[in-house]
Amino acid sequence: MASKKITCLDCGQVNRVPDDKLSAGPKCGTCGAKLIPAKAVEVDFATLQKAARNDDLPLVVDFWAPWCGPCRMMAPEFSKAAGALNGQARLVKLNTEAHPKAGAAYNIRGIPTMAAFAGGRERARQSGAMPAPAIVDWVHKAV
C-alpha cells in the first residue's frame, strides 16, 4: 500500500499516512494533531523548512504580514481553498514580519506571495491576492 510522508505542523514529527487515508482526517502519531487541517494554519520558519523538504503531499505557503491589507483580504479565501483541497495539498501561512529570515531565505519580495512545494523543491510561485477558486486552480496547475 502506498503512503505519503507528512510533517506534523504542531510538533514537527514526520508521519507516514496511507494514500487512501489522506482525506479521512489523519492525525499525528506523536501529538494527535490533525495532519491535514480543513483550514490554513500558521507555521514557523523551522516547521516550514522541514515540511517543504520532507513532505510527499504538496505544501502551499502564503507569505504574509499583519499590516498588509491585501494579505488580510486573502486570508479567508486561502482558508476556503485549504478546505477545498483537503487531502490533495496542505495550505499554511507564514508571517514574514514574525519570521524575517523566512522572507530572506525564500527570496520573498512582495506580499502576499504563495509558493508551492512538492518533492522537496519549490514548484511554483504567485504574488498578489486571489479568491479561493483561483487559488485552487493555481494549486492544481502548480503541483
NORZI-V962165 format. One record per residue. N is the residue number from 1. RES is the residue in one letter. PHI is phi in whole degrees, -180 to 180 (* if undefined). PSI is psi in degrees with one decimal (NA if undefined). NEAR is the number of other C-alpha atoms within 12 Angstrom. Layout:
N/RES/PHI/PSI/NEAR ; N/RES/PHI/PSI/NEAR
This chain:
1/M/*/131.8/9 ; 2/A/-76/148.1/12 ; 3/S/-142/167.0/16 ; 4/K/-124/142.7/27 ; 5/K/-84/131.5/32 ; 6/I/-137/126.9/42 ; 7/T/-83/131.5/39 ; 8/C/-68/129.9/37 ; 9/L/-78/-11.6/39 ; 10/D/-93/-50.2/28 ; 11/C/-109/-12.0/25 ; 12/G/86/2.3/29 ; 13/Q/-73/136.2/24 ; 14/V/-86/127.6/28 ; 15/N/-116/152.6/31 ; 16/R/-106/128.1/27 ; 17/V/-125/126.2/30 ; 18/P/-59/142.4/21 ; 19/D/-54/-38.1/20 ; 20/D/-75/-6.1/16 ; 21/K/-105/-0.7/20 ; 22/L/-60/-37.2/30 ; 23/S/-94/6.2/24 ; 24/A/-99/17.2/18 ; 25/G/74/50.5/21 ; 26/P/-63/150.3/29 ; 27/K/-121/155.5/28 ; 28/C/-65/134.1/25 ; 29/G/-71/-17.7/20 ; 30/T/-94/-52.6/18 ; 31/C/-111/-10.9/18 ; 32/G/83/3.0/18 ; 33/A/-72/152.0/21 ; 34/K/-64/133.1/30 ; 35/L/-83/-28.6/44 ; 36/I/-127/83.9/40 ; 37/P/-66/152.7/33 ; 38/A/-77/-8.1/27 ; 39/K/-137/165.3/27 ; 40/A/-67/139.8/35 ; 41/V/-121/153.2/34 ; 42/E/-80/136.6/29 ; 43/V/-127/163.0/34 ; 44/D/-99/173.3/28 ; 45/F/-61/-44.4/29 ; 46/A/-64/-42.8/21 ; 47/T/-65/-42.0/30 ; 48/L/-59/-47.5/42 ; 49/Q/-60/-44.6/26 ; 50/K/-65/-46.1/26 ; 51/A/-67/-41.7/40 ; 52/A/-64/-33.6/38 ; 53/R/-80/-37.7/24 ; 54/N/-104/-27.7/27 ; 55/D/-71/139.9/36 ; 56/D/-86/-27.5/32 ; 57/L/-81/132.1/39 ; 58/P/-55/143.0/39 ; 59/L/-121/125.0/50 ; 60/V/-114/125.5/45 ; 61/V/-111/132.5/49 ; 62/D/-102/108.8/49 ; 63/F/-85/122.3/51 ; 64/W/-146/175.8/39 ; 65/A/-147/148.9/28 ; 66/P/-64/-26.6/20 ; 67/W/-83/-7.0/15 ; 68/C/-87/113.3/21 ; 69/G/-59/-51.9/15 ; 70/P/-59/-33.1/25 ; 71/C/-64/-43.9/30 ; 72/R/-68/-34.0/24 ; 73/M/-68/-36.6/22 ; 74/M/-81/-20.2/33 ; 75/A/-52/-50.5/38 ; 76/P/-67/-30.7/23 ; 77/E/-69/-38.5/26 ; 78/F/-64/-40.4/43 ; 79/S/-68/-38.3/33 ; 80/K/-61/-42.5/26 ; 81/A/-63/-36.6/35 ; 82/A/-60/-42.3/35 ; 83/G/-65/-39.3/28 ; 84/A/-69/-28.7/28 ; 85/L/-97/15.1/32 ; 86/N/-50/120.0/29 ; 87/G/89/-14.5/32 ; 88/Q/-100/-30.7/30 ; 89/A/-163/158.0/39 ; 90/R/-111/138.5/49 ; 91/L/-113/127.4/46 ; 92/V/-131/160.2/42 ; 93/K/-120/142.8/41 ; 94/L/-131/122.1/39 ; 95/N/-79/110.0/32 ; 96/T/-72/-19.1/33 ; 97/E/-75/-40.6/20 ; 98/A/-76/-26.3/19 ; 99/H/-129/69.5/24 ; 100/P/-62/-26.8/20 ; 101/K/-64/-30.4/20 ; 102/A/-66/-43.7/27 ; 103/G/-60/-40.6/29 ; 104/A/-71/-43.7/15 ; 105/A/-63/-36.5/16 ; 106/Y/-100/10.4/28 ; 107/N/56/47.4/18 ; 108/I/-82/118.6/28 ; 109/R/-105/-19.9/20 ; 110/G/-152/154.7/23 ; 111/I/-130/152.5/34 ; 112/P/-72/142.8/34 ; 113/T/-131/131.8/36 ; 114/M/-105/140.1/40 ; 115/A/-130/134.1/38 ; 116/A/-106/127.5/40 ; 117/F/-114/137.8/34 ; 118/A/-154/140.0/30 ; 119/G/63/29.0/20 ; 120/G/82/5.3/22 ; 121/R/-134/156.4/25 ; 122/E/-75/126.9/24 ; 123/R/-101/-30.7/23 ; 124/A/-159/161.3/22 ; 125/R/-146/142.7/30 ; 126/Q/-145/129.0/27 ; 127/S/-107/150.7/24 ; 128/G/103/151.5/27 ; 129/A/-71/143.6/28 ; 130/M/-140/151.3/30 ; 131/P/-77/162.7/22 ; 132/A/-53/-47.8/26 ; 133/P/-60/-36.7/21 ; 134/A/-70/-36.0/21 ; 135/I/-64/-45.8/38 ; 136/V/-60/-45.9/30 ; 137/D/-61/-43.7/16 ; 138/W/-61/-43.0/26 ; 139/V/-63/-44.2/35 ; 140/H/-61/-37.1/22 ; 141/K/-77/-32.2/15 ; 142/A/-76/-34.9/24 ; 143/V/-120/NA/26
